[in-house]
Amino acid sequence: MGLEFIFGRRSIREYRLAPVSDALVRQLLEAGMAAPSAVARDPWRFIVVRKPELIERLAGVLSNGAMLKSSGLAIVVVGDPEAAHDRQLSFLLQDCSAAIENILLAAHALGLGACWLGIHPREARMKSVSEILRIPAPLIPVSAIAVGWPAETKEPRTRYNPAYVHYDQW
C-alpha cells in the first residue's frame, strides 16, 4: 500500500443517512486503541454517541459541528489525566491525538467518512460537552469525530511545504 491511502483521507462533512454497524464502530475503536501512547498508559476513553437528541446537542455546542446531524454517529475522545504518563496534560493530548488520527485513517480504510472536531482547549466547549455526555471530572473531552457514510468525495492531496522542513538544525 502506498502513501495514497494517507493522502486520500480527507475531512468529510456531508453524509448519507445510513447506519454505521456496531462491528465497524468496534473496528474504529480498536484502531484508536492501537495508537502509540507514552509509557503505554492509554489515557484515552471513548463515548460512542448515536442518540439523535445528543448528536443534535453536540452539534449545537461545537462550532463547525453541523455535519454531526447528518453523520448519525459521533465518537467523543476523552482523556483521563490520572492515566496519562506523569499525569501530564501534554502526554494526554499527544496520546489522544494519535488515537484520533488512527480512527480517521481507519474510517477512510473502511469506506466511511469522518471529520475531527476540536473540543479542548475551549473551556466553554469542554464544559458543554461534559454536561451533555455526563463526563465526570477530572476527565477531559478532547475532540469529537463525526463518522458516517460519505455523501461527498474529495481528491487526494498533500499539503507538503518544503519551507516547513529543516535538516540537522534550524
C-alpha atoms as an extended CHARMM CRD file, in Angstrom:
* protein
*
       170  EXT
         1         1  MET       CA              0.0000000000        0.0000000000        0.0000000000  PROA      1               0.0000000000
         2         2  GLY       CA              1.3900000000        3.3840000000       -0.9860000000  PROA      2               0.0000000000
         3         3  LEU       CA              1.0130000000        6.7250000000        0.6690000000  PROA      3               0.0000000000
         4         4  GLU       CA             -2.0380000000        7.4660000000       -1.4910000000  PROA      4               0.0000000000
         5         5  PHE       CA             -4.0330000000        5.9290000000        1.3600000000  PROA      5               0.0000000000
         6         6  ILE       CA             -2.9360000000        8.7230000000        3.6950000000  PROA      6               0.0000000000
         7         7  PHE       CA             -3.3100000000       11.4610000000        1.0610000000  PROA      7               0.0000000000
         8         8  GLY       CA             -6.8300000000       10.1950000000        0.2960000000  PROA      8               0.0000000000
         9         9  ARG       CA             -8.0300000000       10.6660000000        3.8780000000  PROA      9               0.0000000000
        10        10  ARG       CA             -9.9400000000       13.9220000000        3.8870000000  PROA      10              0.0000000000
        11        11  SER       CA            -12.3290000000       15.6310000000        6.2770000000  PROA      11              0.0000000000
        12        12  ILE       CA            -15.8220000000       14.6420000000        5.1980000000  PROA      12              0.0000000000
        13        13  ARG       CA            -18.6530000000       16.9900000000        6.1360000000  PROA      13              0.0000000000
        14        14  GLU       CA            -21.5390000000       15.6060000000        4.0710000000  PROA      14              0.0000000000
        15        15  TYR       CA            -23.0560000000       12.2160000000        4.8560000000  PROA      15              0.0000000000
        16        16  ARG       CA            -25.7500000000        9.8640000000        3.6390000000  PROA      16              0.0000000000
        17        17  LEU       CA            -28.1610000000        8.9270000000        6.4010000000  PROA      17              0.0000000000
        18        18  ALA       CA            -27.3210000000        5.2630000000        6.8160000000  PROA      18              0.0000000000
        19        19  PRO       CA            -26.3480000000        3.4320000000        9.9940000000  PROA      19              0.0000000000
        20        20  VAL       CA            -22.7770000000        2.5190000000       10.8260000000  PROA      20              0.0000000000
        21        21  SER       CA            -22.7700000000       -1.0160000000       12.1960000000  PROA      21              0.0000000000
        22        22  ASP       CA            -21.5410000000       -1.9240000000       15.6600000000  PROA      22              0.0000000000
        23        23  ALA       CA            -18.8810000000       -4.0910000000       14.0120000000  PROA      23              0.0000000000
        24        24  LEU       CA            -17.4840000000       -1.0920000000       12.1210000000  PROA      24              0.0000000000
        25        25  VAL       CA            -17.5650000000        1.0550000000       15.2580000000  PROA      25              0.0000000000
        26        26  ARG       CA            -15.6470000000       -1.6830000000       17.0770000000  PROA      26              0.0000000000
        27        27  GLN       CA            -13.0090000000       -1.6430000000       14.3260000000  PROA      27              0.0000000000
        28        28  LEU       CA            -12.6800000000        2.1290000000       14.6150000000  PROA      28              0.0000000000
        29        29  LEU       CA            -12.2410000000        1.8890000000       18.3780000000  PROA      29              0.0000000000
        30        30  GLU       CA             -9.7140000000       -0.9330000000       18.0370000000  PROA      30              0.0000000000
        31        31  ALA       CA             -7.7540000000        1.2360000000       15.5990000000  PROA      31              0.0000000000
        32        32  GLY       CA             -7.8720000000        4.1410000000       18.0310000000  PROA      32              0.0000000000
        33        33  MET       CA             -6.6140000000        1.9720000000       20.8580000000  PROA      33              0.0000000000
        34        34  ALA       CA             -3.7780000000        0.6650000000       18.6560000000  PROA      34              0.0000000000
        35        35  ALA       CA             -2.2050000000        4.1350000000       18.6870000000  PROA      35              0.0000000000
        36        36  PRO       CA              1.1140000000        4.7350000000       20.4030000000  PROA      36              0.0000000000
        37        37  SER       CA              0.9050000000        6.0390000000       23.9450000000  PROA      37              0.0000000000
        38        38  ALA       CA              3.5750000000        7.4170000000       26.2600000000  PROA      38              0.0000000000
        39        39  VAL       CA              4.6950000000        4.5540000000       28.5140000000  PROA      39              0.0000000000
        40        40  ALA       CA              1.6580000000        2.6030000000       27.2120000000  PROA      40              0.0000000000
        41        41  ARG       CA             -0.5980000000        4.4500000000       29.6620000000  PROA      41              0.0000000000
        42        42  ASP       CA             -3.5320000000        4.6570000000       27.1940000000  PROA      42              0.0000000000
        43        43  PRO       CA             -5.2690000000        7.6660000000       28.7730000000  PROA      43              0.0000000000
        44        44  TRP       CA             -7.9330000000        7.7150000000       26.0590000000  PROA      44              0.0000000000
        45        45  ARG       CA            -11.5640000000        6.9230000000       26.6970000000  PROA      45              0.0000000000
        46        46  PHE       CA            -14.3100000000        6.9210000000       24.0650000000  PROA      46              0.0000000000
        47        47  ILE       CA            -18.0100000000        7.7620000000       24.0590000000  PROA      47              0.0000000000
        48        48  VAL       CA            -19.9480000000        6.4480000000       21.0680000000  PROA      48              0.0000000000
        49        49  VAL       CA            -22.9060000000        8.7610000000       20.5480000000  PROA      49              0.0000000000
        50        50  ARG       CA            -25.8190000000        7.5810000000       18.4080000000  PROA      50              0.0000000000
        51        51  LYS       CA            -28.8790000000        9.1310000000       20.0860000000  PROA      51              0.0000000000
        52        52  PRO       CA            -30.1910000000       11.8420000000       17.7380000000  PROA      52              0.0000000000
        53        53  GLU       CA            -31.0200000000       14.2190000000       20.5870000000  PROA      53              0.0000000000
        54        54  LEU       CA            -27.4530000000       14.0150000000       21.9180000000  PROA      54              0.0000000000
        55        55  ILE       CA            -25.9780000000       14.4110000000       18.4310000000  PROA      55              0.0000000000
        56        56  GLU       CA            -28.1800000000       17.4930000000       17.9530000000  PROA      56              0.0000000000
        57        57  ARG       CA            -26.9760000000       18.9800000000       21.2370000000  PROA      57              0.0000000000
        58        58  LEU       CA            -23.3210000000       18.2680000000       20.4180000000  PROA      58              0.0000000000
        59        59  ALA       CA            -23.7410000000       19.8910000000       17.0030000000  PROA      59              0.0000000000
        60        60  GLY       CA            -25.1530000000       22.9440000000       18.7520000000  PROA      60              0.0000000000
        61        61  VAL       CA            -22.1560000000       23.4720000000       21.0350000000  PROA      61              0.0000000000
        62        62  LEU       CA            -19.3550000000       22.6370000000       18.6090000000  PROA      62              0.0000000000
        63        63  SER       CA            -18.6370000000       25.3500000000       16.0960000000  PROA      63              0.0000000000
        64        64  ASN       CA            -18.4990000000       23.8140000000       12.6280000000  PROA      64              0.0000000000
        65        65  GLY       CA            -20.2400000000       20.7420000000       14.0690000000  PROA      65              0.0000000000
        66        66  ALA       CA            -23.3920000000       20.8910000000       11.9460000000  PROA      66              0.0000000000
        67        67  MET       CA            -22.2590000000       17.8220000000        9.9850000000  PROA      67              0.0000000000
        68        68  LEU       CA            -22.8260000000       15.7220000000       13.0940000000  PROA      68              0.0000000000
        69        69  LYS       CA            -26.5710000000       15.8920000000       12.4390000000  PROA      69              0.0000000000
        70        70  SER       CA            -26.2870000000       14.0190000000        9.1450000000  PROA      70              0.0000000000
        71        71  SER       CA            -23.4440000000       11.7020000000       10.1410000000  PROA      71              0.0000000000
        72        72  GLY       CA            -25.5920000000        9.8530000000       12.6570000000  PROA      72              0.0000000000
        73        73  LEU       CA            -22.6020000000        8.8810000000       14.7820000000  PROA      73              0.0000000000
        74        74  ALA       CA            -20.0520000000       10.7030000000       16.8850000000  PROA      74              0.0000000000
        75        75  ILE       CA            -17.0980000000        9.3090000000       18.7400000000  PROA      75              0.0000000000
        76        76  VAL       CA            -16.0480000000       11.6480000000       21.5210000000  PROA      76              0.0000000000
        77        77  VAL       CA            -12.4630000000       11.1410000000       22.6350000000  PROA      77              0.0000000000
        78        78  VAL       CA            -11.9620000000       11.8290000000       26.3160000000  PROA      78              0.0000000000
        79        79  GLY       CA             -8.6670000000       11.9100000000       28.1890000000  PROA      79              0.0000000000
        80        80  ASP       CA             -8.1360000000       10.6550000000       31.7190000000  PROA      80              0.0000000000
        81        81  PRO       CA             -5.4670000000       12.8350000000       33.3800000000  PROA      81              0.0000000000
        82        82  GLU       CA             -4.9100000000       10.2340000000       36.0820000000  PROA      82              0.0000000000
        83        83  ALA       CA             -3.9520000000        7.6630000000       33.4220000000  PROA      83              0.0000000000
        84        84  ALA       CA             -1.6280000000        9.9490000000       31.4270000000  PROA      84              0.0000000000
        85        85  HSD       CA              2.1320000000        9.4930000000       31.7250000000  PROA      85              0.0000000000
        86        86  ASP       CA              3.2980000000       11.5250000000       34.7300000000  PROA      86              0.0000000000
        87        87  ARG       CA             -0.2780000000       12.8650000000       34.8310000000  PROA      87              0.0000000000
        88        88  GLN       CA              0.8320000000       15.4280000000       32.2440000000  PROA      88              0.0000000000
        89        89  LEU       CA             -1.7670000000       17.1150000000       30.0500000000  PROA      89              0.0000000000
        90        90  SER       CA              0.6840000000       17.2710000000       27.1520000000  PROA      90              0.0000000000
        91        91  PHE       CA              1.1390000000       13.4840000000       27.1200000000  PROA      91              0.0000000000
        92        92  LEU       CA             -2.6310000000       13.0060000000       27.3920000000  PROA      92              0.0000000000
        93        93  LEU       CA             -3.2210000000       15.2760000000       24.3830000000  PROA      93              0.0000000000
        94        94  GLN       CA             -0.4910000000       13.6230000000       22.3210000000  PROA      94              0.0000000000
        95        95  ASP       CA             -1.8320000000       10.1440000000       23.0750000000  PROA      95              0.0000000000
        96        96  CYS       CA             -5.4500000000       11.0980000000       22.3620000000  PROA      96              0.0000000000
        97        97  SER       CA             -4.4210000000       12.8380000000       19.1310000000  PROA      97              0.0000000000
        98        98  ALA       CA             -2.6570000000        9.6820000000       17.9510000000  PROA      98              0.0000000000
        99        99  ALA       CA             -5.8170000000        7.6830000000       18.6960000000  PROA      99              0.0000000000
       100       100  ILE       CA             -7.9280000000       10.2490000000       16.8280000000  PROA      100             0.0000000000
       101       101  GLU       CA             -5.7300000000       10.0590000000       13.7410000000  PROA      101             0.0000000000
       102       102  ASN       CA             -5.8680000000        6.2570000000       13.8150000000  PROA      102             0.0000000000
       103       103  ILE       CA             -9.6820000000        6.4420000000       13.9080000000  PROA      103             0.0000000000
       104       104  LEU       CA             -9.7150000000        8.8820000000       10.9860000000  PROA      104             0.0000000000
       105       105  LEU       CA             -7.4570000000        6.6310000000        8.9190000000  PROA      105             0.0000000000
       106       106  ALA       CA             -9.4460000000        3.5230000000        9.8600000000  PROA      106             0.0000000000
       107       107  ALA       CA            -12.6980000000        5.2340000000        8.8360000000  PROA      107             0.0000000000
       108       108  HSD       CA            -11.1640000000        6.0330000000        5.4530000000  PROA      108             0.0000000000
       109       109  ALA       CA             -9.9230000000        2.4490000000        5.0500000000  PROA      109             0.0000000000
       110       110  LEU       CA            -13.4160000000        1.1200000000        5.8230000000  PROA      110             0.0000000000
       111       111  GLY       CA            -15.0770000000        3.3870000000        3.2590000000  PROA      111             0.0000000000
       112       112  LEU       CA            -16.5100000000        5.7140000000        5.8880000000  PROA      112             0.0000000000
       113       113  GLY       CA            -16.1440000000        9.4550000000        6.0960000000  PROA      113             0.0000000000
       114       114  ALA       CA            -15.0100000000       11.2530000000        9.2200000000  PROA      114             0.0000000000
       115       115  CYS       CA            -14.2180000000       14.7390000000       10.4700000000  PROA      115             0.0000000000
       116       116  TRP       CA            -12.2660000000       15.7840000000       13.5560000000  PROA      116             0.0000000000
       117       117  LEU       CA            -13.9340000000       18.4790000000       15.6830000000  PROA      117             0.0000000000
       118       118  GLY       CA            -11.8370000000       20.0920000000       18.3760000000  PROA      118             0.0000000000
       119       119  ILE       CA            -13.1800000000       20.4480000000       21.8930000000  PROA      119             0.0000000000
       120       120  HSD       CA            -10.0790000000       21.0030000000       24.0650000000  PROA      120             0.0000000000
       121       121  PRO       CA             -8.8080000000       23.6410000000       24.9550000000  PROA      121             0.0000000000
       122       122  ARG       CA            -12.0170000000       25.6700000000       24.5760000000  PROA      122             0.0000000000
       123       123  GLU       CA            -13.3880000000       25.9080000000       28.1230000000  PROA      123             0.0000000000
       124       124  ALA       CA            -16.9990000000       26.5270000000       27.0570000000  PROA      124             0.0000000000
       125       125  ARG       CA            -16.9430000000       23.5430000000       24.6830000000  PROA      125             0.0000000000
       126       126  MET       CA            -15.3670000000       21.2590000000       27.2750000000  PROA      126             0.0000000000
       127       127  LYS       CA            -17.9670000000       22.2830000000       29.8540000000  PROA      127             0.0000000000
       128       128  SER       CA            -20.9160000000       21.9090000000       27.4800000000  PROA      128             0.0000000000
       129       129  VAL       CA            -19.7950000000       18.5330000000       26.1160000000  PROA      129             0.0000000000
       130       130  SER       CA            -19.0990000000       17.2730000000       29.6340000000  PROA      130             0.0000000000
       131       131  GLU       CA            -22.6030000000       18.2950000000       30.6970000000  PROA      131             0.0000000000
       132       132  ILE       CA            -24.3160000000       16.8000000000       27.6240000000  PROA      132             0.0000000000
       133       133  LEU       CA            -22.4870000000       13.4710000000       27.9070000000  PROA      133             0.0000000000
       134       134  ARG       CA            -22.2070000000       13.4170000000       31.7210000000  PROA      134             0.0000000000
       135       135  ILE       CA            -18.4210000000       13.1830000000       31.6150000000  PROA      135             0.0000000000
       136       136  PRO       CA            -17.1660000000       13.2080000000       35.1990000000  PROA      136             0.0000000000
       137       137  ALA       CA            -14.3060000000       15.4040000000       36.3960000000  PROA      137             0.0000000000
       138       138  PRO       CA            -11.3660000000       15.2350000000       36.0490000000  PROA      138             0.0000000000
       139       139  LEU       CA            -11.8560000000       13.6310000000       32.6040000000  PROA      139             0.0000000000
       140       140  ILE       CA            -11.2750000000       15.9820000000       29.6550000000  PROA      140             0.0000000000
       141       141  PRO       CA            -13.2320000000       15.8660000000       26.3910000000  PROA      141             0.0000000000
       142       142  VAL       CA            -10.5330000000       16.3230000000       23.7380000000  PROA      142             0.0000000000
       143       143  SER       CA            -12.4360000000       16.0180000000       20.4710000000  PROA      143             0.0000000000
       144       144  ALA       CA            -15.4620000000       14.6770000000       18.6870000000  PROA      144             0.0000000000
       145       145  ILE       CA            -15.2760000000       12.7460000000       15.4430000000  PROA      145             0.0000000000
       146       146  ALA       CA            -18.2250000000       12.7870000000       13.0650000000  PROA      146             0.0000000000
       147       147  VAL       CA            -18.4480000000        9.3670000000       11.3860000000  PROA      147             0.0000000000
       148       148  GLY       CA            -20.7630000000        8.2080000000        8.6270000000  PROA      148             0.0000000000
       149       149  TRP       CA            -21.1880000000        7.1510000000        5.0270000000  PROA      149             0.0000000000
       150       150  PRO       CA            -19.8000000000        9.9300000000        2.8280000000  PROA      150             0.0000000000
       151       151  ALA       CA            -22.0660000000       11.8960000000        0.5080000000  PROA      151             0.0000000000
       152       152  GLU       CA            -19.1070000000       13.7420000000       -0.9820000000  PROA      152             0.0000000000
       153       153  THR       CA            -15.7830000000       12.7830000000       -2.4930000000  PROA      153             0.0000000000
       154       154  LYS       CA            -12.6150000000       14.7850000000       -2.3470000000  PROA      154             0.0000000000
       155       155  GLU       CA             -9.4410000000       14.4220000000       -4.3320000000  PROA      155             0.0000000000
       156       156  PRO       CA             -6.3750000000       13.0670000000       -2.5130000000  PROA      156             0.0000000000
       157       157  ARG       CA             -3.8730000000       15.7230000000       -1.5670000000  PROA      157             0.0000000000
       158       158  THR       CA             -0.7760000000       16.5310000000        0.3770000000  PROA      158             0.0000000000
       159       159  ARG       CA             -0.0070000000       19.8630000000        1.9510000000  PROA      159             0.0000000000
       160       160  TYR       CA              3.7310000000       19.3060000000        1.8330000000  PROA      160             0.0000000000
       161       161  ASN       CA              5.5960000000       22.5940000000        2.0750000000  PROA      161             0.0000000000
       162       162  PRO       CA              9.3960000000       22.4720000000        1.8360000000  PROA      162             0.0000000000
       163       163  ALA       CA              9.6100000000       25.8230000000        3.6720000000  PROA      163             0.0000000000
       164       164  TYR       CA              8.4770000000       23.9710000000        6.8110000000  PROA      164             0.0000000000
       165       165  VAL       CA             11.3660000000       21.4920000000        6.6850000000  PROA      165             0.0000000000
       166       166  HSD       CA             14.8410000000       21.9420000000        8.1700000000  PROA      166             0.0000000000
       167       167  TYR       CA             17.6510000000       19.4160000000        8.1270000000  PROA      167             0.0000000000
       168       168  ASP       CA             20.0030000000       18.7850000000       11.0170000000  PROA      168             0.0000000000
       169       169  GLN       CA             19.4950000000       22.2420000000       12.5580000000  PROA      169             0.0000000000
       170       170  TRP       CA             17.0580000000       25.1340000000       12.2740000000  PROA      170             0.0000000000
